Amino acid sequence: MPFGKLRRSHGEGYVKALASTLAPSTVKTRVAFVRIALRAAMLDRRLVKDLLDGVKLPAIRKTEHAMRVPTSAEVRLIREHLVPSYRALVDVMAFASLSIGEAAGLQLDDVDFLPSRSIHVQRQIQNRVGRLDILPPKHGSERVVPVPDELLLRLSRHVETIGVYGDARWLSGSPPSPTALRHYFVNACRSAGVAGVTPHDLRHHDASGLIRAGLDPVAVAKAMGHSSPSITLKVYAHLWPDAADRTRAAAATLMNSPEDSADRLRTEQA
């Protein structure tokens, strides 16, 4: 339809159509891109007014209410019901904070079993129509993630029992497709009786574990591949203990400390 014939009702219908199938955050993103085009049309005098200006968008739930953090038991169940060749990819998502595209892009040479015991995240796989694209991690999130010995042991068992693929030594597939991994993941969740968990939620599982272990926002941001700790706090601030929690913990530590404190001993010696 020509720009000159666009009306506000078209904008409202567009938003309504998006909201019927997409998450509110995705609707907001797509509307923002369309408004860039509309503003360009206004500058070219092909459109008088932004027809999406003031159109009500679907409300976005607060992060703490919308986020689904799977339990360790749920992750184990999903893994047990997953096709064996894809279990290693679930492991690096759940215990090394890789995204589904980064997990699919993992090669054996990216895993440093010794001495650093880490994974180098330096590529991702994206599905395109009829092909797979191998790209750098988004937003400059190339990183080296320290990983636990148990994860390295699982990866070594994967290499021993499943093997690697092609000259690049992909861990699953040549290379594996994120869409295929998502398909098998959904089937595994259904078989395991685990509802409402997506592959991306495995990153939340790892992030919540890092936060419970006492890591600060900078350390968590590095593990997640966030460009700034402020992004990490925006997503996970509700998982960190608040001031009241820290106050209670400090007081509890004080109450459970030995009766003869250092100050008391110094007083008595004086």
N, C-alpha and C positions, 0 to 999 in steps of 0.2 A: 504494500500500500504506500503511495507517495506520502512524504512528510506532511505536505499541506493538508491532507485529508485526515490526519490523525486527530483524535479527540480524547478528552480525559476518560471517557468511558472505555476507550481501548486500553488505556493504562490500567484502569481498575480491573478489566477483564483479564489482562495479562497477569497481574499479580494474583488474582483469584485462581487462575489456571495453574500457576506455579505452586501455590500453596496447597493445591489438592494432591500433589505427589511428592513435593520436596520438603525438607526440613526448613524451619524458619530462618536459620543462619544461611542456608544455601539460597533461599529466596532473596534475602538481603544482599548477598554478594552479586547475584545475577542482575538485580534491579540497579545496583550501583554501576555495573558495566553498561547497562542500557542507557542510564542517565548521562554517562560520558558521551555517548553517541548523540543523544538528544541535545546536549549543551553545544556540541560541535555544530549541529544543524542550526541552532539558534545563532551562533556566531556567523554562519554563512547566510543568515537571513532566510533560511528555508523553513524555519519553524519559529513561531512567535513566542511560545511558552512551553516550558517543560511540563508535558502532560502527566508526568509521574510525581510532580511536586505536590506534596500533601496527601498522596495516596497512602492509606494506612496499610502497613506491613504486618504480617503475623508476629505476635509477640515471641521473643526468644526466651526460653527458660533460663534461669540462673544456672551457672555451671555446676554448682553443688547439687542441684536437683536433677539436671539432665545427665550428669556423668554416671556411667555404669562402671564400677570398679569390680571386676571379677575376683572372687576369692581364690586362694591357692588351691583349694579342693576342686573348684570349677575348672581351673586351668589344667589340673591333672586329669580330670575326666575328659575334657576336650582333647587333650593330647592322646589319651589312651584310645579314643575312638577315631582318631585321624589316620589317614593313609600314612604308613610308616615313612615314605620318602619325603613327606612334608613336615614331619615332627620337628626336625631341626630348625625349620623356619619359624614355627610357633615358639620354640625355645628362645630364639634370639629376639623375638618380639616381646615375650613375656619377661625375660631376664636380662636383656641388654638394651631395651627401649628402642629397638629398630621399628620403623614403619613397615607396612606390608611391601611397599616398593623397594625399600632398602634391604629387607630380608630376602626378597626374590633376587636382588642384585648381588648377593653375597657369594664370593668365591673362596676356595680353600686358602689361597694365599693372603686373604684378608684377615685370617685368624692367626694370631701370634700365640702359639701354645706356650712357648718359652722364649725369652725370659720375661716379657712384659705381661703375658696373660691378658690379652686384650683383643678387640675386634676393631679393624679399621673400616669405618663406614665411608666409602668413597664413590658409590654409585647407587642408582636406583633403576628399577624397571617400571615402565609405564605402558599400559595397553593402549594401542591406537587401532583404528579400523584396519584390520588385516595384517597388523604387524606389532612387534614389541620394540619400544625405544629404550636404549640404554643411555641414561643421562646422569649428570652429577646430582648429588642430593640437593633438594630444593633449598632456596634461601641461604646458600653457603653453609649448610649444616654438615659438611664433611668433618669427621671427628674420629678420635680414638677412644673407645669405651672400655674401661677396665671391667673384666667379667670374672665371675666366680669359677673356682676349679671344677665344680660340678657341671657347669655349662660346657666347659672345655672337654670334660670327660664324655658328655653326651655327644658333642660334635665329633670327637675322635671315634666313638662307637658308630656314629652315622657313617663316617668315611669307611670304616672297616666292614660294616654290614651292607650298606646301601651303595657306597661308592660316590664318585663325583662324575660330572658330565662334561665332555668335550675338552678341547685343549685349554680352555680358560678355567677348567675345574670348578664349574658351578656346583653348588651343593645340592640343588634339586632342579632338574630340567636343563635345557640347553638354549637360552636360559629359561627359568620357570616363569609362568605367567601369573601376575597378581590376581587376575580374574579367576584362573583355575584354582589358585590357593584359597581364594574367598569362597568358591563353590564347595570345595572339600571341607573348609572350615564350617560352613553353614550345615552341611550334612553331619559333621562330627558333633556339633552342638545339638542337633536334633536327636541323634542317636544317644547322646549322653544325657539328654533331658535338661540341658542348660539353656535357658531362655534369655534373650535380650543382650547377648554378648556379641560384639563385632571384633574383627581382627585389630582395629584401632584401640579397642578397650584393653588389649594386652599391654599397650604402652602405659595406660593408666595404672594397671596392676604393678608394673615395675616402678613407676614413679611413686606410687603410694608406699611401696616397700622401702625405697630410698629415703623418703621423708620420715617414715616411722623409725628408721635407723639413725636419724638425727642429722642427715646431710642438709647443708644450707642451700638456699636457692641457686647460688652460683654453681655448686657442684651438680645439682640436679639439672640445671640448664645445659651444662656441658654434656651430660649423659644423654639428654633428650635431643640434643642438636638444636636447641633454641638459640636464636641470635642474641638474646638478651635475657637476663634473669627476670626482667619485668614481665616478659611473656610467660615464663614459668609461673610467676606469682599470679598472673591474671587467670591462668588455667587451674592452678593447684593451691591457691592461697587457703582455701577452706580445709585442706588436709593438714596444714601445719598447726601445731598446738598454738592456741592464743595465749595472751598474757596471763589470763587466769589459770590456765593449765600449767604454765611454767611456774607461776607463783606457788600453786599447790605442790608441785613436784619439788621445788626448792625447800619449802617448809617441811615436807615429808622427809626429805633427806636430812634436814637439820634435826628433826625429832628422832630419827633413827640412828643418828651419829653417836659415837661413844660419849659417855657422860663427862669424862674428863677432857674437855676441849683444850686447845692450845692456849686460849686466853686465860682459862681458869688455872692451868698449870703455871703460866707466867705470873699470874697474880699471887699464887701461893708461894712461889719461889721468892717473890719480892718481899 
